[in-house]
């Protein structure tokens, strides 16, 4: 299993600086960040420019193991679903051009007037279409436990069971169940249920404040039993990447939009948290 970093968490840095940093702290792999404005505009994903990215990454001794895709299938509006399928297809095209076979996918955000069960059904219908599209590109969609609609074991199991496709697997984020309000014990039960479907892993750790809100900390400094998770993954033959995603400063997309990453102290704290996380992961393996 290769170890590395989710580049979204370092999206405040120039792309080449990220590659240099990840190599220097002992990383082997990255999930490519595709957020608009990330890496200070130094990563060009347009047209033929993207074709040179794999060789650039490889020149730092790293590999791209997944591409961060974005989609929202929670809506019941047919035209919106088609738009989101096309949006996700763009990420699949990018992955195919980069010779990467995993696209991290999302479920969606809450929609006014729709119940959670209705939105989950919409997500299922969206992925039934999306997996056929992904198959044409030789890509696996790895749905992340993220947000509030699908961020629990039963919802994800329902999606996996009903879509029932080898082109749909999971991105397991080890901190997001706690972020969504579930206890450690509940999170561990979800890990056990979902581990057979995992194709991509984002490693996070959390502590809890006085109100039981989960706060992200470097790996090994929180409450999550990461050794147990790695044992679960190994027991099910997982051979994919293990990617650290330090978000102790807050949501990277929101911070990127706010401009706070322009302050050097935030960048240095992100780098420190990421370095500590990767060092802890290496000691576990």
C-alpha positions as CSV (number, residue, x, y, z in Angstrom):
1,X,0.0,0.0,0.0
2,X,1.3,3.4,-0.9
3,X,1.1,6.2,1.6
4,X,0.6,9.9,0.8
5,X,-1.5,13.0,1.0
6,X,-4.9,14.3,-0.2
7,X,-3.8,17.4,-2.1
8,X,-6.9,19.3,-1.3
9,X,-5.6,19.7,2.2
10,X,-2.5,21.5,0.8
11,X,-4.3,23.4,-2.0
12,X,-2.9,26.6,-0.6
13,X,0.5,25.7,-1.9
14,X,1.8,25.8,-5.5
15,X,1.5,22.4,-7.1
16,X,5.3,21.7,-7.5
17,X,5.8,22.8,-3.9
18,X,3.2,20.3,-2.8
19,X,5.0,17.5,-4.7
20,X,8.4,18.5,-3.2
21,X,6.9,18.6,0.3
22,X,5.1,15.3,0.0
23,X,8.3,13.6,-1.2
24,X,10.4,15.2,1.5
25,X,8.1,13.9,4.3
26,X,8.2,10.4,2.9
27,X,5.0,10.3,0.8
28,X,4.6,8.1,-2.2
29,X,1.2,9.0,-3.6
30,X,-1.3,11.9,-3.9
31,X,-5.0,12.4,-4.6
32,X,-5.1,15.1,-7.3
33,X,-6.9,18.3,-6.3
34,X,-9.3,19.6,-8.9
35,X,-10.9,22.6,-7.1
36,X,-10.9,25.8,-9.1
37,X,-8.2,28.2,-7.8
38,X,-6.3,25.5,-6.0
39,X,-2.5,25.5,-5.9
40,X,-2.5,29.2,-6.7
41,X,-3.4,28.5,-10.3
42,X,-0.2,26.5,-10.9
43,X,-1.9,23.3,-11.9
44,X,-3.4,23.4,-15.4
45,X,-5.9,20.7,-16.0
46,X,-7.2,22.0,-19.3
47,X,-6.8,20.3,-22.7
48,X,-3.4,18.8,-23.5
49,X,-1.8,20.6,-20.6
50,X,-3.0,17.8,-18.4
51,X,-1.1,15.1,-20.3
52,X,2.3,16.2,-18.8
53,X,1.0,16.0,-15.2
54,X,1.8,12.3,-14.6
55,X,5.4,12.7,-15.7
56,X,5.8,15.8,-13.5
57,X,4.4,13.9,-10.5
58,X,6.6,10.9,-11.3
59,X,9.7,13.1,-11.4
60,X,9.2,13.7,-7.7
61,X,9.0,9.9,-7.1
62,X,5.2,10.1,-6.5
63,X,2.2,8.7,-8.2
64,X,-1.4,9.9,-8.6
65,X,-3.7,7.2,-7.1
66,X,-7.0,9.0,-7.3
67,X,-8.6,12.1,-8.8
68,X,-10.9,14.3,-6.7
69,X,-14.3,14.4,-8.4
70,X,-17.3,16.5,-7.5
71,X,-21.0,15.8,-8.1
72,X,-24.4,16.3,-6.5
73,X,-27.0,13.7,-7.2
74,X,-29.4,14.6,-4.3
75,X,-31.8,16.6,-6.5
76,X,-34.9,15.1,-8.1
77,X,-34.8,17.4,-11.1
78,X,-34.0,15.4,-14.3
79,X,-32.1,18.3,-16.0
80,X,-30.0,18.8,-12.9
81,X,-29.1,15.1,-12.7
82,X,-27.9,15.2,-16.4
83,X,-25.8,18.2,-15.6
84,X,-24.2,16.5,-12.6
85,X,-23.5,13.3,-14.7
86,X,-21.7,15.4,-17.2
87,X,-19.8,17.1,-14.5
88,X,-18.7,13.8,-13.1
89,X,-17.8,12.6,-16.5
90,X,-15.3,15.4,-16.9
91,X,-13.4,14.0,-13.9
92,X,-13.6,10.6,-15.4
93,X,-12.1,11.9,-18.6
94,X,-9.4,13.6,-16.6
95,X,-8.6,10.4,-14.7
96,X,-8.4,8.4,-18.0
97,X,-6.1,10.9,-19.5
98,X,-3.8,10.7,-16.5
99,X,-4.0,6.9,-16.5
100,X,-5.7,6.9,-13.0
101,X,-8.5,4.5,-12.4
102,X,-10.1,6.0,-9.3
103,X,-12.3,9.1,-9.1
104,X,-13.4,10.1,-5.7
105,X,-17.2,10.9,-5.9
106,X,-19.7,12.6,-3.7
107,X,-23.4,12.1,-2.8
108,X,-24.7,15.6,-2.7
109,X,-25.9,18.4,-0.4
110,X,-29.3,18.7,1.3
111,X,-32.2,19.9,-0.9
112,X,-35.1,21.9,0.5
113,X,-38.4,20.0,0.6
114,X,-36.8,16.6,0.2
115,X,-36.4,14.0,3.0
116,X,-33.1,12.2,3.6
117,X,-34.7,9.0,2.2
118,X,-35.8,10.8,-1.0
119,X,-32.3,12.3,-1.5
120,X,-30.7,8.9,-1.0
121,X,-33.0,7.4,-3.7
122,X,-31.9,10.2,-6.0
123,X,-28.3,9.5,-5.2
124,X,-28.9,5.8,-6.1
125,X,-30.5,6.7,-9.4
126,X,-27.7,9.0,-10.2
127,X,-25.0,6.4,-9.6
128,X,-26.9,3.8,-11.6
129,X,-26.4,6.0,-14.6
130,X,-22.9,7.2,-13.6
131,X,-21.4,3.7,-13.2
132,X,-22.2,3.0,-16.8
133,X,-20.5,6.2,-17.9
134,X,-17.5,5.5,-15.6
135,X,-17.1,2.0,-17.1
136,X,-16.6,3.5,-20.5
137,X,-13.5,5.2,-19.2
138,X,-12.2,2.3,-17.2
139,X,-12.7,4.2,-14.0
140,X,-14.0,3.3,-10.6
141,X,-16.2,5.9,-8.8
142,X,-15.2,5.9,-5.1
143,X,-18.0,7.5,-3.1
144,X,-16.9,9.3,0.0
145,X,-18.7,9.3,3.3
146,X,-19.1,13.1,3.3
147,X,-21.6,15.7,4.3
148,X,-24.9,14.8,6.0
149,X,-27.0,12.8,3.4
150,X,-24.8,9.7,3.0
151,X,-22.4,10.0,5.9
152,X,-23.5,6.9,7.7
153,X,-23.2,3.1,7.3
154,X,-26.8,2.3,6.5
155,X,-27.1,4.9,3.8
156,X,-23.9,3.8,2.1
157,X,-24.8,0.2,2.3
158,X,-28.1,0.9,0.7
159,X,-26.4,2.7,-2.1
160,X,-23.9,-0.1,-2.7
161,X,-26.5,-2.8,-2.5
162,X,-28.9,-1.1,-4.9
163,X,-26.4,0.2,-7.5
164,X,-24.6,-3.2,-7.3
165,X,-21.7,-2.3,-9.7
166,X,-18.0,-3.0,-9.7
167,X,-17.6,0.5,-10.9
168,X,-18.9,1.9,-7.6
169,X,-16.8,1.6,-4.5
170,X,-16.1,3.7,-1.5
171,X,-13.6,6.4,-0.3
172,X,-13.4,5.7,3.4
173,X,-12.8,8.9,5.3
174,X,-11.9,7.9,8.9
175,X,-12.9,11.1,10.5
176,X,-16.1,12.1,8.7
177,X,-18.5,9.8,10.6
178,X,-17.5,11.5,13.8
179,X,-17.7,14.9,12.1
180,X,-21.3,14.0,11.3
181,X,-22.1,13.4,14.9
182,X,-21.6,9.7,15.3
183,X,-19.8,8.2,18.2
184,X,-16.5,6.3,18.0
185,X,-18.3,3.0,18.5
186,X,-20.9,3.8,15.8
187,X,-18.1,4.8,13.5
188,X,-16.2,1.5,14.1
189,X,-19.4,-0.4,13.3
190,X,-19.7,1.5,10.0
191,X,-16.0,0.8,9.1
192,X,-16.6,-2.9,9.6
193,X,-19.8,-2.9,7.4
194,X,-18.2,-0.9,4.6
195,X,-14.6,-2.2,4.5
196,X,-15.3,-4.8,1.7
197,X,-16.2,-1.9,-0.6
198,X,-13.3,0.4,0.1
199,X,-11.1,1.5,-2.9
200,X,-9.7,4.7,-1.5
201,X,-8.8,5.9,2.0
202,X,-8.6,9.4,3.5
203,X,-7.0,9.2,7.0
204,X,-8.1,11.7,9.6
205,X,-8.1,11.7,13.4
206,X,-10.4,13.6,15.8
207,X,-10.8,14.8,19.4
208,X,-14.1,15.9,20.9
209,X,-14.8,19.3,22.5
210,X,-17.1,19.8,25.6
211,X,-20.1,19.6,23.3
212,X,-18.9,16.3,21.7
213,X,-18.2,18.1,18.4
214,X,-15.4,16.4,16.5
215,X,-12.3,18.5,15.8
216,X,-9.6,17.3,13.4
217,X,-6.1,16.8,14.7
218,X,-2.9,15.2,13.2
219,X,-3.0,11.4,13.0
220,X,-2.2,9.7,16.3
221,X,-3.2,12.7,18.4
222,X,-6.9,11.9,18.5
223,X,-9.3,9.2,19.6
224,X,-9.7,7.2,16.4
225,X,-8.1,3.7,16.5
226,X,-6.3,3.9,13.2
227,X,-4.3,0.7,13.9
228,X,-7.7,-1.2,14.0
229,X,-8.8,0.4,10.8
230,X,-5.6,-0.6,9.0
231,X,-6.0,-4.1,10.3
232,X,-9.6,-4.2,9.0
233,X,-8.4,-3.0,5.6
234,X,-5.5,-5.5,5.4
235,X,-7.9,-8.3,6.4
236,X,-10.1,-7.6,3.4
237,X,-7.1,-7.4,1.0
238,X,-7.0,-3.7,0.6
239,X,-4.1,-2.7,-1.6
240,X,-4.9,0.9,-2.4
241,X,-3.4,4.1,-1.1
242,X,-3.5,5.4,2.4
243,X,-3.8,9.2,2.1
244,X,-3.4,11.6,5.0
245,X,-5.9,14.5,5.0
246,X,-5.1,17.0,7.8
247,X,-8.0,19.5,8.2
248,X,-7.2,20.9,11.6
249,X,-7.4,24.5,10.2
250,X,-10.9,24.0,8.8
251,X,-12.5,22.9,5.5
252,X,-9.8,23.5,2.8
253,X,-12.4,24.6,0.2
254,X,-13.8,27.2,2.5
255,X,-10.4,28.4,3.6
256,X,-9.2,28.6,0.0
257,X,-12.2,30.8,-0.9
258,X,-11.8,33.0,2.1
259,X,-8.2,33.8,1.2
260,X,-6.9,32.9,4.7
261,X,-4.3,30.7,3.1
262,X,-2.5,33.8,2.1
263,X,-1.1,34.0,5.7
264,X,2.1,32.0,6.0
265,X,1.3,30.8,9.5
266,X,-1.7,28.9,8.3
267,X,0.4,27.2,5.6
268,X,3.0,26.2,8.0
269,X,0.5,24.8,10.5
270,X,-1.1,22.7,7.6
271,X,2.3,21.4,6.6
272,X,3.2,20.6,10.2
273,X,-0.1,18.7,10.8
274,X,0.4,16.8,7.5
275,X,4.0,15.9,8.3
276,X,3.1,14.7,11.8
277,X,0.2,12.6,10.3
278,X,2.4,10.9,7.7
279,X,5.1,10.2,10.2
280,X,2.5,8.5,12.5
281,X,1.1,6.5,9.6
282,X,4.6,5.2,8.7
283,X,5.1,4.1,12.2
284,X,1.9,2.1,12.1
285,X,2.8,0.1,9.0
